[in-house]
């Protein structure tokens, strides 16, 4: 069952942790263990981990200053058991080193955009509200969705819409964006939504998804370099984990999940020599193994409670 103290702490921040009980089991949290939550968000998972510690320690990291502030408030009830740091999850080894931690017992990465970011209209993540084109997880960064929409070439727009959004109408939407910005820059989320709608052919609108969903996903991923950060973050996690330690990773769409699955497979294989080499010359050895090869999916009950969990997958790896 979920921990009541963890749920009560910091209730003001809009965040519903996905597959909370499954994550706690995957991490196999020990009271004296050291754990890193590389994507603290609203600290739902972090609070649940910290509530299970006695002499152990939690290090909560997030690149979003708003999330860091909220996490610090929520985790304050745990005192020295929890530290909150503003950093990117690709920097977790450096963060742990600065806190005197050389190895950890568990790492959690809850990828994608948080509920709070989606529910804060002015952040520009949502296609359901009108706001300036931003989509920056760290608002101190200079590069945002406006720069992608108005600055990327037609081939670059097609590439990200196809790769990051898996949008089958990528060419039509890229053409629509390029035509629109010839007149004036595209400045808001609803302007972009209108362009996407007008670019789709008759019958090209899904009954199940907003027509701009994949476009927004693609631009957000590009702005925050989400996919390219996954391999180095997982390698950092593998290096940080002590033998028997666990990494738990939650993804929300196939692009994320593919990057996680491929990187974990490489870490489990070890050797990077070409297949036709008769013997290994790289000397790399497997770093992880899989407690379960299949990802864990949310229950029907959880999906009813939290519809945003419907596409989530939880993958777990254990350090050898």
C-alpha positions as CSV (number, residue, x, y, z in Angstrom):
1,X,0.0,0.0,0.0
2,X,1.1,3.6,-0.5
3,X,2.5,5.4,2.5
4,X,0.1,7.9,4.1
5,X,2.9,10.2,5.3
6,X,4.4,10.3,1.9
7,X,1.0,11.2,0.4
8,X,0.3,14.0,2.9
9,X,3.7,15.7,2.6
10,X,3.6,18.7,0.2
11,X,0.1,18.2,-1.0
12,X,0.0,21.6,-2.7
13,X,2.1,20.5,-5.7
14,X,0.0,18.9,-8.5
15,X,1.6,15.5,-8.9
16,X,0.3,11.9,-8.8
17,X,3.2,9.4,-8.7
18,X,2.7,6.7,-11.3
19,X,2.9,3.0,-10.2
20,X,4.1,4.0,-6.7
21,X,3.8,0.6,-5.1
22,X,5.4,-1.1,-8.1
23,X,8.3,1.3,-8.0
24,X,8.9,0.7,-4.3
25,X,9.0,-3.1,-4.9
26,X,11.2,-2.7,-8.0
27,X,13.7,-0.6,-6.0
28,X,13.6,-3.0,-3.0
29,X,14.0,-0.1,-0.7
30,X,16.0,-0.9,2.5
31,X,15.9,1.3,5.6
32,X,19.6,1.8,5.5
33,X,20.0,2.2,1.8
34,X,21.0,5.2,-0.3
35,X,18.7,6.1,-3.2
36,X,18.6,8.7,-6.0
37,X,15.4,10.0,-7.6
38,X,16.8,11.6,-10.7
39,X,13.5,13.2,-11.7
40,X,12.0,14.3,-8.4
41,X,9.1,16.3,-9.9
42,X,6.4,16.7,-7.2
43,X,8.4,14.3,-5.0
44,X,5.7,11.7,-4.8
45,X,8.1,8.8,-5.4
46,X,10.8,10.6,-3.4
47,X,8.6,11.0,-0.3
48,X,7.6,7.3,-0.5
49,X,11.3,6.3,-0.6
50,X,12.3,8.7,2.3
51,X,9.4,7.4,4.4
52,X,10.9,3.9,4.3
53,X,14.3,5.0,5.4
54,X,15.8,5.0,8.9
55,X,19.6,5.4,8.7
56,X,19.4,5.6,4.9
57,X,19.5,8.6,2.6
58,X,17.6,10.0,-0.4
59,X,19.0,12.3,-3.0
60,X,16.3,14.0,-5.1
61,X,17.3,15.7,-8.3
62,X,15.4,17.8,-10.8
63,X,16.2,20.2,-13.6
64,X,13.0,22.2,-13.0
65,X,13.5,24.9,-10.4
66,X,9.8,24.9,-9.5
67,X,10.0,21.1,-8.9
68,X,13.1,21.6,-6.8
69,X,11.3,24.1,-4.6
70,X,8.2,21.9,-4.2
71,X,10.3,18.8,-3.5
72,X,12.3,20.6,-0.9
73,X,9.1,21.7,0.9
74,X,7.6,18.2,0.7
75,X,10.7,16.4,1.8
76,X,11.6,18.8,4.7
77,X,9.6,16.5,7.1
78,X,12.3,13.9,6.6
79,X,15.2,16.1,7.8
80,X,18.7,14.8,6.9
81,X,17.3,11.7,5.3
82,X,16.5,13.7,2.1
83,X,18.6,16.1,0.1
84,X,17.2,18.1,-2.9
85,X,19.5,19.3,-5.7
86,X,18.8,21.4,-8.8
87,X,20.6,19.5,-11.5
88,X,20.1,17.3,-14.6
89,X,19.8,13.6,-14.1
90,X,22.8,13.1,-16.4
91,X,24.8,14.8,-13.5
92,X,23.8,12.3,-10.8
93,X,27.3,11.0,-10.2
94,X,28.6,14.5,-9.8
95,X,25.8,15.4,-7.4
96,X,26.3,12.3,-5.3
97,X,30.1,12.9,-5.2
98,X,29.5,16.5,-4.0
99,X,27.4,15.0,-1.1
100,X,30.1,12.4,-0.2
101,X,28.2,9.5,-1.8
102,X,30.2,7.1,-3.9
103,X,27.7,4.3,-4.5
104,X,23.9,3.9,-4.1
105,X,21.4,1.1,-3.7
106,X,18.8,2.4,-6.1
107,X,18.1,5.0,-8.9
108,X,14.7,6.0,-10.1
109,X,14.0,7.9,-13.4
110,X,10.4,8.9,-14.1
111,X,10.8,10.3,-17.6
112,X,8.7,12.7,-19.6
113,X,6.8,15.8,-18.6
114,X,5.3,16.1,-15.0
115,X,1.7,16.6,-14.1
116,X,2.6,20.0,-12.7
117,X,4.3,21.2,-15.9
118,X,1.2,20.1,-17.9
119,X,-1.2,21.7,-15.5
120,X,0.7,25.1,-15.4
121,X,-0.6,26.7,-18.6
122,X,2.0,29.5,-18.8
123,X,4.8,26.8,-19.2
124,X,3.5,26.1,-22.7
125,X,3.5,22.3,-22.4
126,X,-0.2,21.7,-22.9
127,X,-2.2,21.9,-26.1
128,X,-5.3,22.5,-24.0
129,X,-4.5,26.1,-23.0
130,X,-3.2,29.1,-24.7
131,X,0.3,30.2,-23.7
132,X,3.6,31.4,-25.2
133,X,5.6,28.7,-26.9
134,X,8.1,27.6,-24.2
135,X,8.0,23.9,-23.1
136,X,11.3,24.4,-21.2
137,X,11.7,22.1,-18.2
138,X,14.3,24.6,-16.9
139,X,13.0,28.0,-17.6
140,X,16.4,29.6,-17.2
141,X,17.5,27.9,-20.4
142,X,17.4,30.3,-23.4
143,X,16.2,27.8,-26.0
144,X,12.5,27.0,-26.2
145,X,9.7,25.8,-28.4
146,X,9.4,29.2,-30.1
147,X,13.0,28.7,-31.4
148,X,12.1,25.3,-32.8
149,X,8.9,26.3,-34.5
150,X,10.2,29.5,-35.9
151,X,13.9,28.7,-36.5
152,X,14.1,25.1,-37.6
153,X,14.3,24.4,-41.3
154,X,11.6,22.3,-43.1
155,X,13.8,19.2,-43.1
156,X,14.6,19.7,-39.4
157,X,10.9,20.0,-38.5
158,X,10.1,16.9,-40.5
159,X,12.9,15.0,-38.8
160,X,11.8,15.8,-35.2
161,X,8.1,15.4,-35.9
162,X,8.8,11.9,-37.4
163,X,11.4,10.8,-34.9
164,X,10.3,12.3,-31.6
165,X,6.5,12.5,-32.4
166,X,6.1,9.5,-34.6
167,X,3.7,11.8,-36.5
168,X,2.7,10.2,-39.9
169,X,1.7,13.7,-41.2
170,X,5.0,15.2,-40.3
171,X,5.6,16.6,-43.9
172,X,2.1,18.3,-44.0
173,X,2.6,19.8,-40.5
174,X,6.1,21.0,-41.2
175,X,4.8,22.6,-44.5
176,X,2.0,24.3,-42.5
177,X,4.4,25.7,-40.0
178,X,6.7,27.0,-42.7
179,X,3.8,28.7,-44.5
180,X,2.4,30.3,-41.4
181,X,5.7,31.8,-40.2
182,X,6.3,33.4,-43.6
183,X,3.6,35.9,-42.5
184,X,4.4,36.3,-38.8
185,X,6.2,34.2,-36.1
186,X,4.2,31.5,-34.5
187,X,4.0,32.7,-30.9
188,X,1.5,30.7,-28.9
189,X,0.4,27.1,-28.3
190,X,-3.0,27.7,-29.8
191,X,-1.6,29.2,-32.9
192,X,0.4,26.1,-33.3
193,X,-2.6,23.9,-32.6
194,X,-4.5,25.7,-35.3
195,X,-1.7,25.2,-37.8
196,X,-1.6,21.4,-37.0
197,X,-5.4,21.1,-37.4
198,X,-5.4,22.9,-40.7
199,X,-2.5,20.7,-42.0
200,X,-4.2,17.4,-41.4
201,X,-6.1,15.8,-44.3
202,X,-9.8,15.0,-44.0
203,X,-10.1,11.9,-41.9
204,X,-6.6,12.4,-40.5
205,X,-7.9,13.4,-37.0
206,X,-7.9,10.7,-34.4
207,X,-11.0,10.3,-32.2
208,X,-8.8,9.3,-29.3
209,X,-6.1,11.9,-29.3
210,X,-5.8,15.7,-29.7
211,X,-4.5,16.4,-33.3
212,X,-1.5,18.3,-31.9
213,X,-0.5,15.7,-29.3
214,X,2.4,14.2,-31.3
215,X,3.6,17.6,-32.5
216,X,3.8,18.9,-28.9
217,X,5.6,15.8,-27.8
218,X,8.1,16.1,-30.6
219,X,8.9,19.8,-29.9
220,X,9.1,19.3,-26.2
221,X,11.5,16.4,-26.6
222,X,13.7,18.5,-28.9
223,X,13.7,21.5,-26.6
224,X,14.7,19.5,-23.6
225,X,16.9,17.0,-25.4
226,X,15.0,14.3,-23.6
227,X,15.9,11.2,-25.7
228,X,19.6,12.0,-26.1
229,X,19.9,12.3,-22.3
230,X,18.6,8.8,-21.6
231,X,21.7,6.7,-22.5
232,X,24.2,8.8,-20.5
233,X,21.8,9.0,-17.5
234,X,21.4,5.2,-17.5
235,X,25.2,4.7,-17.8
236,X,25.7,7.1,-14.9
237,X,23.1,5.1,-12.9
238,X,24.9,1.8,-13.7
239,X,28.2,3.2,-12.6
240,X,26.7,4.6,-9.4
241,X,24.9,1.4,-8.3
242,X,26.6,-1.0,-5.9
243,X,26.2,-4.7,-6.6
244,X,22.6,-5.8,-6.1
245,X,21.4,-2.2,-6.4
246,X,18.4,-1.5,-8.7
247,X,17.5,1.0,-11.3
248,X,13.8,1.6,-12.0
249,X,12.8,3.6,-15.1
250,X,9.3,4.8,-16.0
251,X,8.5,5.7,-19.6
252,X,5.3,7.1,-21.2
253,X,5.7,6.6,-24.9
254,X,7.5,4.3,-27.4
255,X,10.3,6.8,-28.3
256,X,11.4,7.0,-24.6
257,X,10.9,3.3,-24.0
258,X,12.9,2.3,-27.1
259,X,15.9,4.4,-25.9
260,X,15.7,2.9,-22.4
261,X,15.3,-0.7,-23.6
262,X,18.2,-0.4,-26.1
263,X,20.6,1.3,-23.5
264,X,19.8,-1.3,-20.8
265,X,20.4,-4.1,-23.3
266,X,23.8,-2.7,-24.1
267,X,24.6,-2.5,-20.4
268,X,23.5,-6.0,-19.9
269,X,25.5,-7.3,-22.9
270,X,28.7,-5.5,-22.1
271,X,30.8,-6.4,-25.1
272,X,30.6,-3.9,-28.0
273,X,32.8,-5.8,-30.5
274,X,31.3,-6.4,-34.0
275,X,29.4,-9.7,-34.2
276,X,31.9,-11.2,-36.7
277,X,34.8,-10.8,-34.2
278,X,35.9,-14.4,-33.1
279,X,36.8,-13.1,-29.6
280,X,36.1,-10.1,-27.5
281,X,38.8,-7.4,-27.7
282,X,36.9,-4.5,-26.1
283,X,37.1,-6.0,-22.6
284,X,33.7,-4.6,-21.6
285,X,31.7,-6.8,-19.3
286,X,27.9,-6.9,-18.5
287,X,27.0,-4.3,-15.7
288,X,23.4,-5.2,-15.1
289,X,20.9,-8.0,-15.3
290,X,17.1,-8.0,-15.5
291,X,14.9,-9.2,-12.6
292,X,12.2,-9.3,-15.2
293,X,12.6,-8.9,-18.9
294,X,9.0,-7.6,-19.5
295,X,8.1,-4.1,-18.4
296,X,5.5,-3.7,-15.6
297,X,2.3,-1.9,-16.6
298,X,-0.1,0.1,-14.5
299,X,-3.2,-1.7,-13.2
300,X,-6.7,-1.0,-14.5
301,X,-7.5,0.5,-11.2
302,X,-4.6,3.0,-11.4
303,X,-5.5,4.0,-14.9
304,X,-9.0,4.8,-13.7
305,X,-7.7,6.9,-10.9
306,X,-5.0,8.6,-13.0
307,X,-5.6,8.5,-16.7
308,X,-2.1,9.9,-17.4
309,X,-0.7,6.5,-16.3
310,X,-2.3,4.6,-19.2
311,X,0.8,4.5,-21.4
312,X,3.4,4.1,-18.6
313,X,5.9,1.2,-18.5
314,X,8.3,0.4,-15.7
315,X,11.6,-1.3,-16.5
316,X,14.0,-2.6,-13.8
317,X,17.6,-3.5,-13.9
318,X,20.0,-4.9,-11.2
319,X,23.7,-4.2,-10.9
320,X,25.8,-7.3,-11.2
